[in-house]
Amino acid sequence: MRNILLAATAAIIAASLAACDSQGPVEQAAAKRDVATAGGVVTLNGTVEFPAEKDRAVLLALRVDGVRSVVNNLVVIRGS
């Protein structure tokens, strides 16, 4: 049951990030993210185009029930 909840939490966060992307298909291909969860800690890895997307990812993750903290390893690859 615990593994199912962890997978569901990761899926919810990943879906939230994808739904909030305001990018076109080319830019979406450049933004690659991985979401992992363990014990209420979400770890975000990958790339985003702008610093605001990196910040937004943390806020979205923290909105998910059961998430206590977020490790944000996302790297901004273009914008400033």
DRENKOL-609154 format. One record per atom (N, C-alpha, C): residue number from 1; residue in three letters; chain; atom name; x, y, z. Coordinates in pm, 1 decimal. Each point is the difference from the previous one (the first is absolute). Example, Ala and Ser with C-alpha at 12.3 -4.5 7.8 and 13.67 -1.06 7.14 Angstrom:
BEGIN
ATOM, pos, code, unit, site, u, v, w
ATOM, 1, ala, A, N, 1319.0, -569.0, 780.0 $
ATOM, 1, ala, A, CA, -89.0, 119.0, 0.0 $
ATOM, 1, ala, A, C, 90.0, 120.0, 0.0 $
ATOM, 2, ser, A, N, -35.0, 105.0, -72.0 $
ATOM, 2, ser, A, CA, 82.0, 119.0, 6.0 $
ATOM, 2, ser, A, C, -77.0, 109.0, 73.0 $
//
This chain:
BEGIN
ATOM, pos, code, unit, site, u, v, w
ATOM, 1, met, A, N, 82.5, -119.2, 0.0 $
ATOM, 1, met, A, CA, -82.5, 119.2, 0.0 $
ATOM, 1, met, A, C, 87.1, 125.9, 0.0 $
ATOM, 2, arg, A, N, 106.8, -2.0, 77.8 $
ATOM, 2, arg, A, CA, 88.7, 117.0, 8.8 $
ATOM, 2, arg, A, C, 61.6, 32.5, -135.4 $
ATOM, 3, asn, A, N, 43.1, -102.8, -74.3 $
ATOM, 3, asn, A, CA, 58.5, 22.3, -132.0 $
ATOM, 3, asn, A, C, -101.0, 60.6, -96.1 $
ATOM, 4, ile, A, N, -124.2, -40.5, 12.9 $
ATOM, 4, ile, A, CA, -105.9, 55.2, -84.5 $
ATOM, 4, ile, A, C, -19.1, 148.5, 31.2 $
ATOM, 5, leu, A, N, 0.8, 36.2, 127.9 $
ATOM, 5, leu, A, CA, -14.9, 140.5, 38.5 $
ATOM, 5, leu, A, C, 117.4, 83.8, -48.8 $
ATOM, 6, leu, A, N, 122.1, -53.8, 10.5 $
ATOM, 6, leu, A, CA, 116.9, 72.5, -48.4 $
ATOM, 6, leu, A, C, -8.7, 20.7, -150.7 $
ATOM, 7, ala, A, N, -38.2, -101.8, -72.1 $
ATOM, 7, ala, A, CA, -12.7, 10.7, -145.3 $
ATOM, 7, ala, A, C, -109.9, 98.9, -37.4 $
ATOM, 8, ala, A, N, -109.6, -3.8, 74.2 $
ATOM, 8, ala, A, CA, -110.0, 92.4, -27.8 $
ATOM, 8, ala, A, C, 41.9, 143.9, 27.1 $
ATOM, 9, thr, A, N, 72.8, 22.5, 108.3 $
ATOM, 9, thr, A, CA, 48.3, 135.0, 31.8 $
ATOM, 9, thr, A, C, 90.3, 51.0, -110.8 $
ATOM, 10, ala, A, N, 93.3, -81.3, -45.1 $
ATOM, 10, ala, A, CA, 90.7, 38.7, -108.1 $
ATOM, 10, ala, A, C, -78.3, 28.4, -127.8 $
ATOM, 11, ala, A, N, -99.7, -81.9, -28.9 $
ATOM, 11, ala, A, CA, -80.1, 18.7, -121.5 $
ATOM, 11, ala, A, C, -80.6, 129.2, 6.7 $
ATOM, 12, ile, A, N, -55.3, 31.7, 116.1 $
ATOM, 12, ile, A, CA, -77.5, 123.5, 16.9 $
ATOM, 12, ile, A, C, 89.9, 121.4, -23.2 $
ATOM, 13, ile, A, N, 118.2, -2.9, 57.3 $
ATOM, 13, ile, A, CA, 92.1, 112.9, -15.5 $
ATOM, 13, ile, A, C, 43.7, 12.7, -145.5 $
ATOM, 14, ala, A, N, 35.4, -110.3, -62.2 $
ATOM, 14, ala, A, CA, 43.5, 3.6, -140.1 $
ATOM, 14, ala, A, C, -111.4, 52.2, -89.9 $
ATOM, 15, ala, A, N, -122.9, -44.4, 25.8 $
ATOM, 15, ala, A, CA, -113.5, 46.8, -80.1 $
ATOM, 15, ala, A, C, -25.7, 148.4, 22.5 $
ATOM, 16, ser, A, N, 13.8, 45.0, 122.4 $
ATOM, 16, ser, A, CA, -18.8, 142.1, 30.3 $
ATOM, 16, ser, A, C, 103.5, 85.2, -72.1 $
ATOM, 17, leu, A, N, 123.6, -44.9, -0.8 $
ATOM, 17, leu, A, CA, 105.4, 72.9, -70.1 $
ATOM, 17, leu, A, C, -28.0, 5.3, -149.3 $
ATOM, 18, ala, A, N, -41.0, -110.7, -56.6 $
ATOM, 18, ala, A, CA, -27.3, -4.8, -143.2 $
ATOM, 18, ala, A, C, -118.8, 88.6, -35.7 $
ATOM, 19, ala, A, N, -102.7, 0.0, 85.1 $
ATOM, 19, ala, A, CA, -119.4, 79.8, -26.9 $
ATOM, 19, ala, A, C, 28.1, 149.5, 7.0 $
ATOM, 20, cys, A, N, 96.3, 39.8, 78.0 $
ATOM, 20, cys, A, CA, 31.5, 141.6, 16.6 $
ATOM, 20, cys, A, C, 99.0, 51.7, -102.6 $
ATOM, 21, asp, A, N, 55.8, -87.9, -81.3 $
ATOM, 21, asp, A, CA, 93.9, 44.8, -103.2 $
ATOM, 21, asp, A, C, -73.9, 88.0, -100.1 $
ATOM, 22, ser, A, N, 54.4, 116.9, -23.9 $
ATOM, 22, ser, A, CA, -59.0, 89.8, -98.9 $
ATOM, 22, ser, A, C, 85.7, 1.6, -125.4 $
ATOM, 23, gln, A, N, 79.2, -102.7, -15.6 $
ATOM, 23, gln, A, CA, 95.4, -6.1, -109.8 $
ATOM, 23, gln, A, C, -59.4, -73.2, -118.7 $
ATOM, 24, gly, A, N, 60.6, 23.4, -115.2 $
ATOM, 24, gly, A, CA, -37.0, -73.0, -119.8 $
ATOM, 24, gly, A, C, 71.8, -133.0, -3.9 $
ATOM, 25, pro, A, N, -27.7, -82.9, -100.3 $
ATOM, 25, pro, A, CA, 59.2, -134.5, -9.6 $
ATOM, 25, pro, A, C, 152.7, -1.0, -1.4 $
ATOM, 26, val, A, N, 62.5, 97.5, -66.5 $
ATOM, 26, val, A, CA, 146.0, 0.2, -6.7 $
ATOM, 26, val, A, C, 59.4, 26.4, 136.7 $
ATOM, 27, glu, A, N, -54.0, 99.2, 70.2 $
ATOM, 27, glu, A, CA, 51.5, 32.4, 132.7 $
ATOM, 27, glu, A, C, -29.1, -111.0, 100.5 $
ATOM, 28, gln, A, N, -114.3, -65.5, -14.1 $
ATOM, 28, gln, A, CA, -32.5, -109.1, 91.4 $
ATOM, 28, gln, A, C, 100.9, -112.7, -12.9 $
ATOM, 29, ala, A, N, 49.7, -23.4, -119.6 $
ATOM, 29, ala, A, CA, 98.2, -106.3, -19.3 $
ATOM, 29, ala, A, C, 128.8, 31.5, 75.5 $
ATOM, 30, ala, A, N, 32.1, 128.4, 14.2 $
ATOM, 30, ala, A, CA, 122.0, 38.9, 70.5 $
ATOM, 30, ala, A, C, -15.6, -11.9, 150.8 $
ATOM, 31, ala, A, N, -122.7, 11.6, 49.1 $
ATOM, 31, ala, A, CA, -24.8, -5.5, 143.7 $
ATOM, 31, ala, A, C, -27.0, -144.9, 40.0 $
ATOM, 32, lys, A, N, 97.2, -62.0, 62.7 $
ATOM, 32, lys, A, CA, -13.7, -139.6, 41.3 $
ATOM, 32, lys, A, C, 7.9, -4.9, 152.0 $
ATOM, 33, arg, A, N, -100.3, -64.1, 59.8 $
ATOM, 33, arg, A, CA, -5.2, -4.4, 145.9 $
ATOM, 33, arg, A, C, -28.1, -140.7, 48.4 $
ATOM, 34, asp, A, N, 54.4, -28.3, 117.0 $
ATOM, 34, asp, A, CA, -23.5, -127.1, 66.2 $
ATOM, 34, asp, A, C, -44.1, 32.2, 142.0 $
ATOM, 35, val, A, N, -103.9, -67.5, 45.5 $
ATOM, 35, val, A, CA, -52.2, 21.2, 134.6 $
ATOM, 35, val, A, C, 10.7, -130.2, 77.8 $
ATOM, 36, ala, A, N, 65.4, 6.0, 115.9 $
ATOM, 36, ala, A, CA, 11.2, -117.4, 86.7 $
ATOM, 36, ala, A, C, -51.7, 37.2, 138.3 $
ATOM, 37, thr, A, N, -59.5, -96.0, 68.5 $
ATOM, 37, thr, A, CA, -50.6, 25.2, 134.8 $
ATOM, 37, thr, A, C, 47.5, -108.9, 95.1 $
ATOM, 38, ala, A, N, 25.9, 41.4, 123.1 $
ATOM, 38, ala, A, CA, 37.6, -95.2, 104.8 $
ATOM, 38, ala, A, C, -26.7, 64.9, 134.8 $
ATOM, 39, gly, A, N, -86.6, -61.2, 78.7 $
ATOM, 39, gly, A, CA, -25.0, 47.4, 135.7 $
ATOM, 39, gly, A, C, -46.0, 144.3, 9.2 $
ATOM, 40, gly, A, N, -81.3, 43.7, -94.3 $
ATOM, 40, gly, A, CA, -49.5, 136.7, 2.2 $
ATOM, 40, gly, A, C, 95.1, 102.3, -59.6 $
ATOM, 41, val, A, N, 115.3, -46.2, -48.5 $
ATOM, 41, val, A, CA, 97.1, 89.3, -63.2 $
ATOM, 41, val, A, C, -6.0, -23.0, -151.4 $
ATOM, 42, val, A, N, -21.4, 108.2, -72.7 $
ATOM, 42, val, A, CA, -4.2, -5.4, -145.9 $
ATOM, 42, val, A, C, 133.4, 50.8, -52.4 $
ATOM, 43, thr, A, N, 58.4, -72.7, -94.0 $
ATOM, 43, thr, A, CA, 123.8, 43.5, -64.1 $
ATOM, 43, thr, A, C, -29.5, 26.3, -146.7 $
ATOM, 44, leu, A, N, 32.0, 122.1, -43.0 $
ATOM, 44, leu, A, CA, -20.7, 41.0, -138.0 $
ATOM, 44, leu, A, C, 134.9, 5.6, -70.6 $
ATOM, 45, asn, A, N, 13.0, -70.5, -110.7 $
ATOM, 45, asn, A, CA, 122.4, -0.6, -80.4 $
ATOM, 45, asn, A, C, -36.1, 32.8, -143.3 $
ATOM, 46, gly, A, N, 94.1, 57.7, -71.8 $
ATOM, 46, gly, A, CA, -21.5, 25.3, -140.9 $
ATOM, 46, gly, A, C, 27.2, 144.7, -35.4 $
ATOM, 47, thr, A, N, -62.3, 43.6, -110.0 $
ATOM, 47, thr, A, CA, 24.9, 134.9, -49.6 $
ATOM, 47, thr, A, C, -131.1, 74.4, -21.7 $
ATOM, 48, val, A, N, 8.3, 131.0, 11.8 $
ATOM, 48, val, A, CA, -110.4, 89.7, -31.5 $
ATOM, 48, val, A, C, 57.2, 117.5, -78.7 $
ATOM, 49, glu, A, N, -86.1, 75.4, -65.6 $
ATOM, 49, glu, A, CA, 44.7, 111.7, -82.6 $
ATOM, 49, glu, A, C, 23.9, 127.7, 80.5 $
ATOM, 50, phe, A, N, -78.8, 22.9, 103.5 $
ATOM, 50, phe, A, CA, 4.3, 127.1, 71.5 $
ATOM, 50, phe, A, C, 2.7, -20.7, 151.5 $
ATOM, 51, pro, A, N, 60.9, 92.3, 74.1 $
ATOM, 51, pro, A, CA, 3.6, -10.0, 145.9 $
ATOM, 51, pro, A, C, -139.8, -8.3, 62.4 $
ATOM, 52, ala, A, N, -95.9, 69.3, -58.6 $
ATOM, 52, ala, A, CA, -136.8, -3.4, 54.5 $
ATOM, 52, ala, A, C, -58.0, -141.0, -4.3 $
ATOM, 53, glu, A, N, 36.0, -77.5, -100.9 $
ATOM, 53, glu, A, CA, -47.9, -138.1, -8.8 $
ATOM, 53, glu, A, C, 59.5, -85.0, 111.3 $
ATOM, 54, lys, A, N, 123.5, 25.9, 33.9 $
ATOM, 54, lys, A, CA, 66.1, -73.1, 108.8 $
ATOM, 54, lys, A, C, -71.8, 29.1, 132.1 $
ATOM, 55, asp, A, N, -30.1, 127.8, 23.1 $
ATOM, 55, asp, A, CA, -70.9, 38.9, 122.1 $
ATOM, 55, asp, A, C, -141.6, -56.9, 3.1 $
ATOM, 56, arg, A, N, -68.0, 5.6, -114.8 $
ATOM, 56, arg, A, CA, -137.9, -49.6, -8.9 $
ATOM, 56, arg, A, C, -5.5, -149.6, 28.8 $
ATOM, 57, ala, A, N, 100.6, -73.9, -42.5 $
ATOM, 57, ala, A, CA, 2.4, -144.4, 23.4 $
ATOM, 57, ala, A, C, -2.1, -31.3, 149.3 $
ATOM, 58, val, A, N, 74.3, 77.5, 77.6 $
ATOM, 58, val, A, CA, 1.7, -20.7, 145.7 $
ATOM, 58, val, A, C, -137.5, 29.3, 58.9 $
ATOM, 59, leu, A, N, -59.2, 110.0, -41.0 $
ATOM, 59, leu, A, CA, -132.4, 36.3, 52.5 $
ATOM, 59, leu, A, C, -104.4, -105.7, -34.0 $
ATOM, 60, leu, A, N, 4.6, -51.7, -121.7 $
ATOM, 60, leu, A, CA, -94.7, -104.8, -38.5 $
ATOM, 60, leu, A, C, 20.9, -126.5, 82.2 $
ATOM, 61, ala, A, N, 123.8, -36.6, 20.3 $
ATOM, 61, ala, A, CA, 28.9, -120.5, 78.5 $
ATOM, 61, ala, A, C, -49.3, 15.6, 143.5 $
ATOM, 62, leu, A, N, 19.7, 117.9, 58.3 $
ATOM, 62, leu, A, CA, -41.1, 21.5, 138.7 $
ATOM, 62, leu, A, C, -151.6, 0.5, 18.4 $
ATOM, 63, arg, A, N, -73.5, 19.3, -108.1 $
ATOM, 63, arg, A, CA, -147.0, -2.1, 7.2 $
ATOM, 63, arg, A, C, -56.4, -141.0, 11.8 $
ATOM, 64, val, A, N, 80.8, -98.7, -34.2 $
ATOM, 64, val, A, CA, -47.8, -138.6, 1.9 $
ATOM, 64, val, A, C, -3.5, -51.3, 143.5 $
ATOM, 65, asp, A, N, -112.5, -58.7, 36.0 $
ATOM, 65, asp, A, CA, -20.3, -52.7, 134.1 $
ATOM, 65, asp, A, C, 108.5, -102.3, 35.0 $
ATOM, 66, gly, A, N, 61.8, 16.1, 115.2 $
ATOM, 66, gly, A, CA, 101.0, -93.4, 46.5 $
ATOM, 66, gly, A, C, 142.8, 43.1, -29.2 $
ATOM, 67, val, A, N, 18.0, 101.2, -82.8 $
ATOM, 67, val, A, CA, 134.8, 48.5, -31.0 $
ATOM, 67, val, A, C, 45.0, 92.6, 112.2 $
ATOM, 68, arg, A, N, 114.6, -32.5, 60.3 $
ATOM, 68, arg, A, CA, 53.8, 79.6, 110.7 $
ATOM, 68, arg, A, C, 110.0, 94.9, -44.3 $
ATOM, 69, ser, A, N, 78.4, -42.3, -99.9 $
ATOM, 69, ser, A, CA, 107.7, 85.3, -48.2 $
ATOM, 69, ser, A, C, 33.5, -36.8, -144.1 $
ATOM, 70, val, A, N, 74.2, 90.8, -64.9 $
ATOM, 70, val, A, CA, 36.5, -18.8, -139.6 $
ATOM, 70, val, A, C, 148.8, 27.1, -16.9 $
ATOM, 71, val, A, N, 67.9, -92.9, -65.1 $
ATOM, 71, val, A, CA, 139.5, 19.6, -39.3 $
ATOM, 71, val, A, C, -4.3, 37.8, -148.0 $
ATOM, 72, asn, A, N, 38.2, 122.9, -30.5 $
ATOM, 72, asn, A, CA, -13.1, 49.9, -135.9 $
ATOM, 72, asn, A, C, 136.0, -1.1, -70.3 $
ATOM, 73, asn, A, N, 22.4, -103.9, -80.8 $
ATOM, 73, asn, A, CA, 123.5, -12.5, -77.4 $
ATOM, 73, asn, A, C, -20.4, 41.7, -144.9 $
ATOM, 74, leu, A, N, -109.8, 70.6, -29.7 $
ATOM, 74, leu, A, CA, -25.5, 43.2, -135.8 $
ATOM, 74, leu, A, C, 104.1, 102.8, -43.4 $
ATOM, 75, val, A, N, 39.9, -7.6, -124.9 $
ATOM, 75, val, A, CA, 101.6, 89.4, -55.3 $
ATOM, 75, val, A, C, -64.6, 85.6, -108.0 $
ATOM, 76, val, A, N, 20.4, 131.7, 8.1 $
ATOM, 76, val, A, CA, -51.5, 91.7, -101.1 $
ATOM, 76, val, A, C, 96.4, -1.1, -118.8 $
ATOM, 77, ile, A, N, -53.0, -27.0, -119.8 $
ATOM, 77, ile, A, CA, 87.7, -14.8, -115.6 $
ATOM, 77, ile, A, C, -1.2, 118.4, -96.9 $
ATOM, 78, arg, A, N, -91.4, 95.8, 16.7 $
ATOM, 78, arg, A, CA, -4.0, 113.4, -93.2 $
ATOM, 78, arg, A, C, -20.1, 132.5, 68.9 $
ATOM, 79, gly, A, N, -120.7, 25.3, 48.5 $
ATOM, 79, gly, A, CA, -40.6, 132.6, 46.5 $
ATOM, 79, gly, A, C, 74.4, 49.6, 122.0 $
ATOM, 80, ser, A, N, -23.8, 126.9, 26.0 $
ATOM, 80, ser, A, CA, 63.7, 59.1, 117.4 $
ATOM, 80, ser, A, C, -102.0, 72.2, 83.9 $
//
